[in-house]
Structure formats: structure tokens, C-alpha cells
């Protein structure tokens, strides 16, 4: 790997350096190339800022791709923004995007369509500003320690951020005037054992267990057709898997699945009164009905913890030990799906920064409302508020401006 340093600053900025910097457009560094990172990059670009968007993976929006086959809870009207749609429509010929393929506003696209029809064209429009396969390893201030000028933010902002990034070919230093952390919540899965710890044998069997929603009716069908499956979890992911497994059971004479949760409830999925997401509410009710149906090939065990799970290379099957309401049960299954949620990593990169570092922002985190939901419109509101702070323009609203342009484009 080649180590290279660019855009470094001299240790003590002189008047000429400060004047030159004031004449340049602000430099934006956005870390995380998911839907909100892409959105923030385009918002900054429309303000005339110089933008760099860092994405550690080779694939666009890898977390979206992870559930490419799953229908999204939000309809298309809430997934796209006025800025994103305007940009794509303005560049429709250059990007060969067929607007007729865009879903109607009330349609719920699968993750793959959201990425293909919306996110990928927007990434293409970013050009060289989108740094694919580039991982931010460390972030700090140029020639400044975290505790320097702790009570004087204007002195800290006199130094640009210093970003150490690594790609497969090189290691580089970048600088920016502000940083937006759009890395969000890590999708590292929880362990499936009791209390969130690994079950006995899970460490060695991890590569054989499905932790995300498998494509039961598609590419992963071979793992479940005519097989006995153990499903662990009580959230929406487990509900998606259960409904797909039940549909597969209708198409073949053999096969079954055992659904276990640590809940004491009679039904696996907890419903939210007045759920704003109709599709989610329908999904959870449908999953609960599977348990009520009395289908002998669907078994539900509440108050259950997984003690051990051991994959056998010889048989390709799993030996599982469960604690069911304090009683031990042992069984053999063909597949294990652990839809047990994700955990937040301590941090995605090293930080040498003050705890209240000025001009460092975060998007993709839930507002302090007590809600367990996070929707893309909420993320866009965060983006808008951040750029109002950055520009010192409390009435800034590029979304309203883009919406007005769309109406003109449509002849309205």
C-alpha cells in the first residue's frame, strides 16, 4: 500500500493562508455512503461546497443491499427526496435512467430497487467526489490535540479537520472544514445466546448461521426447502422470515420450522397501536396468525433461550440445546436463522477530537423522542438543520426549492 499525504496545512496559518482559505468554497467530508450520506453530499454540493463522500465498501449502500429482496416499510414517496428526484430527472439522458420505472408514490419497493433506481444514479452524479472502498481510519484536527483551546471553538475551527483514509491502493490524508458522520448504527448482529452472549458453539458455527433476513423464496431457497429450520427472534426481521418460511411450506410436502423467543407473550410479535407504517403492522399480524393457525409444521416456543448450537461438517446439520421455561430440550435442525437484532460498535474510526468538537455533525441517529423508529424523512430533517447551522442561514431549505423546480418541470 502506498502512503501519500495531500491537502495538508502549514503548522501556523499566516494571513495569506487564511485569506486564501476564506476565498475557497467550504470543504465537506461525509463519512458513510448510505442513503443519508449520499443525500448530505448532494445537499452540500448544491450549496457550492467541495465534497468528499467516503464509503468503505465497494458496493453502493451495502446495508440496503443486505436486504435487497425485502419489501421496505416506507412507500416510495418517503424514500426519495425532492433534491434526489430533481437531480435524476435533470440528468435522465446522461444517466440513462427511465423515469417510467420509478415506483408510484404509494408502492413499497424492495431494497434492491431502491438502490438501483435511486441511490446508484445519485452516486454516479457525485463522480469523483464519491470515494468507494475508502475507509476512514482516523479523524482529528490539523496540528491540534483534543484538549487544546477547549473553550475557544473559533481557534479550533481555525484548523481544518485532518482525515486519515485507506483504500486498497493507498493511504491518504484529506482535510475539510466540517465533517458529517453518516455511518449510523453498525449492523453487527447480536449473539443468539442467553443474555446476548454467544451460545456454546456459536463462535465456530457463525459462518453457517443466517443473521440477516434470508431470501427464503429466492437464492437461499435450497437451505430451507424440505428442511427443519430454527428461527430465533421476535422483531420485524423474524416476522419477515417466518412469513416467507410459511409460504415455502405451502409449496412442498415436507419441511417445518420452530420459532423461539425469550418473551413470555403468547404470540411472538408485539404490535404497536396506531402503527404509522401500515405494511409493518400487516406483517406482524400475519406472522402472529401463523402461530394461531395450528399448522403442525409451525411450532412456537416462548420463554426460550439458546444454550448451544453446533454445526456438523459431516452432516451439514446443527445440534441445538434450548432452555424452554427452565427445561432443557435438545434437537437437530437443518438451518438456523438468528434475527436477533444488531448492536452498536463503540466507534467506526479513531477520533482525536474534543468531546464537543465544533463543526462535527452526526446524522442517522434517532431523535430523543422515545420512538424506536428511524425514517429517512427524519434523517433529511437532520441534514437540513445541520446545513442551517453550517451556513448560518436559519431559513435555508433546499428541499422546498427543489420541490418548486419539480413542479415547474411537471408544468405545474
C-alpha positions as CSV (number, residue, x, y, z in Angstrom):
1,X,0.0,0.0,0.0
2,X,1.3,3.4,-1.0
3,X,1.2,6.1,1.8
4,X,0.5,9.6,0.4
5,X,-0.4,12.9,2.0
6,X,-2.4,15.6,0.4
7,X,-4.1,18.9,1.3
8,X,-2.0,19.3,4.5
9,X,-1.9,22.7,6.3
10,X,1.2,24.5,7.5
11,X,1.6,24.4,11.3
12,X,0.7,28.1,11.9
13,X,-1.6,29.6,9.3
14,X,-0.3,33.0,8.1
15,X,-2.6,35.9,6.9
16,X,-2.2,34.9,3.2
17,X,-3.1,31.3,4.0
18,X,-6.3,32.4,6.0
19,X,-7.3,34.8,3.1
20,X,-6.9,32.0,0.5
21,X,-8.9,29.6,2.6
22,X,-11.7,32.2,3.0
23,X,-11.9,32.5,-0.7
24,X,-12.2,28.8,-1.3
25,X,-15.6,27.0,-1.1
26,X,-16.1,25.1,2.2
27,X,-14.7,21.6,2.2
28,X,-17.2,18.9,3.3
29,X,-16.2,15.4,4.4
30,X,-19.1,13.0,4.7
31,X,-18.3,9.6,6.2
32,X,-20.7,6.7,5.2
33,X,-22.2,6.3,1.8
34,X,-25.6,5.1,2.7
35,X,-28.9,6.9,1.8
36,X,-28.3,9.8,4.2
37,X,-24.6,10.1,3.4
38,X,-25.5,10.4,-0.3
39,X,-28.2,12.9,0.5
40,X,-25.9,15.1,2.6
41,X,-23.3,15.0,-0.1
42,X,-25.7,16.3,-2.7
43,X,-27.1,19.0,-0.3
44,X,-23.6,20.3,0.2
45,X,-22.8,20.2,-3.5
46,X,-25.9,22.3,-4.3
47,X,-24.6,24.9,-1.9
48,X,-21.4,25.0,-3.9
49,X,-19.3,23.2,-1.3
50,X,-16.4,21.0,-2.2
51,X,-17.5,17.4,-1.3
52,X,-15.8,14.1,-0.4
53,X,-18.0,11.1,0.5
54,X,-16.2,8.2,2.0
55,X,-17.7,4.7,1.6
56,X,-15.7,1.8,3.0
57,X,-17.4,-0.9,0.8
58,X,-17.1,-1.4,-3.0
59,X,-20.9,-1.7,-3.3
60,X,-23.2,1.3,-3.2
61,X,-25.2,1.4,0.1
62,X,-24.2,-2.1,1.3
63,X,-26.6,-2.1,4.2
64,X,-29.5,-1.6,1.8
65,X,-28.2,-4.4,-0.4
66,X,-28.2,-6.7,2.6
67,X,-32.0,-6.8,2.5
68,X,-32.3,-6.3,-1.3
69,X,-35.1,-8.9,-1.6
70,X,-37.2,-7.4,1.3
71,X,-40.1,-5.0,0.7
72,X,-39.5,-1.7,2.5
73,X,-41.9,-0.5,5.2
74,X,-41.9,3.1,3.8
75,X,-43.5,3.9,0.4
76,X,-41.6,5.5,-2.4
77,X,-42.9,9.0,-1.6
78,X,-41.0,8.8,1.7
79,X,-37.8,7.2,0.4
80,X,-37.0,9.7,-2.3
81,X,-36.3,13.4,-1.6
82,X,-37.1,16.4,-3.9
83,X,-33.4,17.0,-4.4
84,X,-32.7,13.4,-5.3
85,X,-35.5,13.2,-7.8
86,X,-34.7,16.5,-9.3
87,X,-31.1,15.6,-9.9
88,X,-32.0,12.3,-11.5
89,X,-34.6,13.9,-13.7
90,X,-32.3,16.6,-14.8
91,X,-29.7,14.1,-15.8
92,X,-32.1,11.4,-17.2
93,X,-30.5,11.2,-20.6
94,X,-26.9,11.3,-19.4
95,X,-27.5,8.6,-16.8
96,X,-29.9,6.5,-19.0
97,X,-32.5,6.4,-16.2
98,X,-36.0,5.5,-17.3
99,X,-38.4,7.5,-15.1
100,X,-41.2,5.2,-16.1
101,X,-39.5,2.6,-13.9
102,X,-39.8,4.7,-10.8
103,X,-42.4,3.2,-8.5
104,X,-45.7,5.1,-7.9
105,X,-45.6,7.1,-4.7
106,X,-47.6,4.6,-2.6
107,X,-45.6,1.5,-3.8
108,X,-43.2,-0.2,-1.3
109,X,-40.1,-1.1,-3.3
110,X,-37.7,-3.9,-2.3
111,X,-34.3,-2.7,-1.2
112,X,-32.7,-3.7,-4.5
113,X,-35.0,-1.4,-6.5
114,X,-34.4,1.5,-4.1
115,X,-30.7,1.1,-4.6
116,X,-30.8,0.6,-8.3
117,X,-33.4,3.2,-9.3
118,X,-32.4,5.9,-6.8
119,X,-29.2,5.5,-4.9
120,X,-26.9,4.3,-7.7
121,X,-27.8,7.2,-10.1
122,X,-27.2,9.7,-7.3
123,X,-23.8,8.1,-6.6
124,X,-22.9,8.3,-10.3
125,X,-23.7,12.0,-10.3
126,X,-21.2,12.6,-7.5
127,X,-18.4,11.4,-9.8
128,X,-15.0,11.5,-8.2
129,X,-16.5,13.0,-5.0
130,X,-17.6,9.5,-4.1
131,X,-14.6,7.6,-2.7
132,X,-15.6,3.9,-3.0
133,X,-13.7,1.3,-1.0
134,X,-12.1,4.0,1.1
135,X,-12.3,3.6,4.9
136,X,-11.8,6.5,7.3
137,X,-9.3,5.2,9.8
138,X,-8.9,8.3,12.0
139,X,-10.2,11.8,12.4
140,X,-8.6,14.8,14.2
141,X,-7.7,18.5,13.8
142,X,-4.6,19.5,11.8
143,X,-1.8,20.1,14.3
144,X,-4.1,20.3,17.3
145,X,-4.6,18.0,20.2
146,X,-8.1,17.3,21.6
147,X,-7.6,19.4,24.7
148,X,-6.2,22.5,23.0
149,X,-8.4,25.6,23.1
150,X,-11.2,23.5,24.6
151,X,-13.1,26.7,25.5
152,X,-12.3,28.6,22.3
153,X,-14.1,26.9,19.4
154,X,-13.1,29.7,17.0
155,X,-9.4,28.7,17.5
156,X,-10.2,25.0,17.0
157,X,-12.1,25.8,13.7
158,X,-9.1,27.8,12.5
159,X,-7.6,24.4,11.8
160,X,-9.2,22.1,9.3
161,X,-10.2,18.5,10.1
162,X,-7.5,16.0,9.3
163,X,-8.8,12.7,7.9
164,X,-6.7,9.5,7.5
165,X,-8.3,7.3,4.9
166,X,-7.3,3.9,3.5
167,X,-8.2,2.3,0.2
168,X,-6.9,-0.9,-1.4
169,X,-4.2,1.0,-3.2
170,X,-3.1,3.8,-0.8
171,X,-3.3,5.6,2.4
172,X,-4.0,9.4,2.2
173,X,-4.6,12.4,4.3
174,X,-7.6,14.7,3.4
175,X,-8.7,17.9,5.1
176,X,-12.1,19.5,5.5
177,X,-13.8,22.5,7.1
178,X,-16.6,20.3,8.5
179,X,-17.4,16.6,8.9
180,X,-20.7,14.8,8.8
181,X,-20.7,11.3,10.3
182,X,-23.3,9.3,8.4
183,X,-22.0,5.9,9.5
184,X,-25.2,5.3,11.5
185,X,-25.7,2.2,13.6
186,X,-23.5,-0.8,12.9
187,X,-25.3,-3.8,11.6
188,X,-23.1,-6.3,13.5
189,X,-25.6,-8.9,14.7
190,X,-26.2,-9.6,18.3
191,X,-25.2,-13.1,19.5
192,X,-28.1,-15.5,19.8
193,X,-27.3,-17.0,23.2
194,X,-28.8,-16.3,26.6
195,X,-28.4,-12.7,27.7
196,X,-27.0,-11.6,24.4
197,X,-23.8,-13.7,24.8
198,X,-22.6,-16.2,22.3
199,X,-24.2,-19.6,22.7
200,X,-21.9,-22.6,23.1
201,X,-20.5,-23.4,19.7
202,X,-21.8,-20.2,18.1
203,X,-18.4,-18.7,17.5
204,X,-17.4,-21.7,15.5
205,X,-20.7,-22.0,13.7
206,X,-21.2,-18.3,12.9
207,X,-20.4,-18.6,9.2
208,X,-23.2,-21.2,8.8
209,X,-26.0,-19.2,10.6
210,X,-28.3,-16.7,8.9
211,X,-28.2,-13.5,11.0
212,X,-29.9,-11.3,8.4
213,X,-33.2,-11.9,6.6
214,X,-32.5,-14.8,4.2
215,X,-34.0,-14.9,0.8
216,X,-36.1,-17.9,1.6
217,X,-38.1,-17.9,-1.6
218,X,-35.2,-16.9,-3.8
219,X,-31.4,-17.5,-3.8
220,X,-31.4,-19.1,-0.3
221,X,-34.3,-21.5,-1.0
222,X,-32.1,-24.5,-1.1
223,X,-31.2,-24.1,2.6
224,X,-34.9,-24.3,3.6
225,X,-36.8,-26.4,1.1
226,X,-38.0,-29.6,2.8
227,X,-35.7,-28.8,5.8
228,X,-36.3,-28.2,9.5
229,X,-35.4,-24.6,10.5
230,X,-34.8,-22.9,13.9
231,X,-35.9,-19.3,13.9
232,X,-34.8,-17.0,16.8
233,X,-36.2,-13.5,17.3
234,X,-39.4,-11.5,17.9
235,X,-38.9,-8.4,15.7
236,X,-39.8,-7.4,12.2
237,X,-36.9,-9.4,10.7
238,X,-38.1,-12.6,12.3
239,X,-41.6,-11.8,11.2
240,X,-40.4,-11.4,7.6
241,X,-38.5,-14.8,7.8
242,X,-41.5,-16.6,9.4
243,X,-43.9,-15.4,6.7
244,X,-41.5,-16.5,3.9
245,X,-40.9,-19.9,5.6
246,X,-44.7,-20.4,5.9
247,X,-45.1,-19.6,2.2
248,X,-42.4,-22.1,1.3
249,X,-44.2,-24.8,3.4
250,X,-47.3,-24.3,1.2
251,X,-45.3,-25.3,-1.9
252,X,-43.7,-28.5,-0.7
253,X,-44.9,-31.5,1.3
254,X,-42.1,-31.6,3.9
255,X,-40.2,-29.1,6.0
256,X,-41.1,-27.3,9.2
257,X,-39.8,-24.5,11.4
258,X,-39.5,-23.9,15.1
259,X,-39.9,-20.3,16.2
260,X,-38.4,-19.4,19.6
261,X,-38.3,-16.1,21.6
262,X,-37.4,-15.2,25.1
263,X,-40.7,-13.4,25.5
264,X,-43.4,-14.6,27.8
265,X,-46.1,-13.5,25.4
266,X,-48.5,-16.0,23.8
267,X,-47.6,-14.6,20.3
268,X,-44.1,-13.8,19.1
269,X,-44.6,-10.2,17.7
270,X,-45.6,-7.2,19.7
271,X,-47.9,-4.8,17.8
272,X,-47.8,-1.0,18.0
273,X,-51.2,0.6,18.4
274,X,-51.8,3.1,15.6
275,X,-48.6,2.0,13.8
276,X,-47.8,4.7,11.2
277,X,-46.3,2.0,8.9
278,X,-49.2,0.0,7.6
279,X,-47.1,-2.6,5.9
280,X,-45.2,-3.3,9.2
281,X,-48.4,-3.6,11.1
282,X,-49.8,-6.0,8.5
283,X,-46.6,-8.1,8.5
284,X,-46.6,-8.5,12.3
285,X,-50.2,-9.5,12.4
286,X,-49.7,-12.0,9.6
287,X,-46.7,-13.5,11.5
288,X,-48.8,-13.9,14.7
289,X,-51.6,-15.6,12.7
290,X,-49.1,-18.3,11.7
291,X,-48.8,-19.3,15.3
292,X,-52.5,-19.2,15.8
293,X,-53.2,-21.2,12.6
294,X,-52.5,-24.6,14.3
295,X,-50.3,-25.7,11.4
296,X,-48.4,-28.8,12.8
297,X,-45.3,-27.8,10.9
298,X,-45.0,-24.5,12.7
299,X,-44.1,-24.6,16.3
300,X,-43.7,-21.5,18.6
301,X,-41.8,-21.7,21.9
302,X,-41.8,-18.6,24.2
303,X,-39.6,-18.2,27.3
304,X,-36.8,-19.9,25.4
305,X,-33.1,-19.3,25.3
306,X,-30.5,-20.9,23.1
307,X,-27.8,-22.6,25.2
308,X,-25.7,-24.3,22.5
309,X,-25.6,-24.5,18.7
310,X,-23.1,-26.7,17.0
311,X,-22.7,-27.1,13.2
312,X,-21.6,-30.5,12.0
313,X,-19.4,-30.6,8.8
314,X,-20.1,-34.3,8.5
315,X,-23.9,-34.0,8.3
316,X,-24.3,-30.3,7.5
317,X,-26.9,-30.0,10.3
318,X,-27.0,-28.3,13.7
319,X,-27.2,-29.8,17.2
320,X,-29.1,-27.3,19.3
321,X,-29.7,-27.1,23.1
322,X,-32.6,-24.9,24.3
323,X,-33.7,-23.8,27.7
324,X,-37.5,-23.8,27.4
325,X,-39.0,-22.3,30.6
326,X,-36.1,-23.8,32.6
327,X,-36.4,-27.2,30.9
328,X,-33.6,-28.5,28.6
329,X,-34.5,-29.6,25.1
330,X,-32.1,-30.9,22.5
331,X,-32.8,-31.3,18.8
332,X,-31.3,-31.4,15.4
333,X,-32.1,-28.8,12.7
334,X,-31.0,-28.2,9.2
335,X,-30.9,-24.4,9.3
336,X,-30.6,-21.6,11.9
337,X,-31.9,-18.1,11.4
338,X,-30.9,-15.7,14.2
339,X,-32.9,-12.5,13.6
340,X,-31.9,-11.1,16.9
341,X,-31.1,-7.5,16.0
342,X,-27.9,-5.5,15.7
343,X,-25.5,-4.0,18.2
344,X,-23.7,-0.6,18.1
345,X,-20.0,-0.7,17.8
346,X,-18.0,1.6,20.1
347,X,-16.9,3.7,17.1
348,X,-16.3,3.3,13.4
349,X,-12.9,5.1,13.4
350,X,-10.3,6.6,15.7
351,X,-11.1,10.1,16.9
352,X,-8.6,12.6,18.3
353,X,-11.2,15.3,19.0
354,X,-12.7,17.3,21.8
355,X,-16.0,15.8,23.1
356,X,-17.9,18.9,21.9
357,X,-15.9,19.3,18.7
358,X,-17.2,22.2,16.6
359,X,-18.3,21.5,13.0
360,X,-18.5,17.8,13.6
361,X,-22.1,16.6,13.0
362,X,-23.9,13.3,13.1
363,X,-26.9,12.1,11.1
364,X,-28.8,8.9,11.0
365,X,-29.4,8.8,14.8
366,X,-32.8,8.7,16.4
367,X,-34.1,12.0,17.8
368,X,-34.7,12.0,21.5
369,X,-38.5,11.3,21.1
370,X,-38.7,7.9,22.7
371,X,-39.5,6.4,19.3
372,X,-37.8,3.2,18.3
373,X,-38.3,4.1,14.6
374,X,-36.0,5.9,12.3
375,X,-37.3,7.1,9.0
376,X,-35.4,8.7,6.1
377,X,-37.6,11.8,6.3
378,X,-36.2,12.3,9.8
379,X,-32.7,12.0,8.5
380,X,-33.4,14.6,5.9
381,X,-34.7,16.9,8.6
382,X,-31.4,16.4,10.4
383,X,-29.5,17.2,7.2
384,X,-31.4,20.4,6.7
385,X,-30.8,21.5,10.3
386,X,-27.1,20.8,10.0
387,X,-26.7,22.9,6.9
388,X,-28.6,25.7,8.5
389,X,-26.0,25.7,11.2
390,X,-23.1,25.4,8.8
391,X,-24.3,28.3,6.6
392,X,-25.7,30.4,9.5
393,X,-29.0,30.6,7.4
394,X,-31.8,29.5,9.7
395,X,-34.3,29.7,6.8
396,X,-32.3,27.6,4.4
397,X,-34.5,24.9,2.7
398,X,-33.1,23.4,-0.5
399,X,-35.8,20.8,-0.4
400,X,-38.5,23.4,-0.8
401,X,-36.6,24.9,-3.7
402,X,-36.1,21.6,-5.4
403,X,-39.8,20.8,-4.9
404,X,-40.7,24.0,-6.7
405,X,-38.4,23.2,-9.6
406,X,-40.1,19.8,-9.9
407,X,-43.5,21.4,-10.1
408,X,-42.2,23.7,-12.9
409,X,-40.7,20.7,-14.7
410,X,-44.1,19.0,-14.5
411,X,-45.8,22.0,-15.9
412,X,-47.5,22.9,-12.5
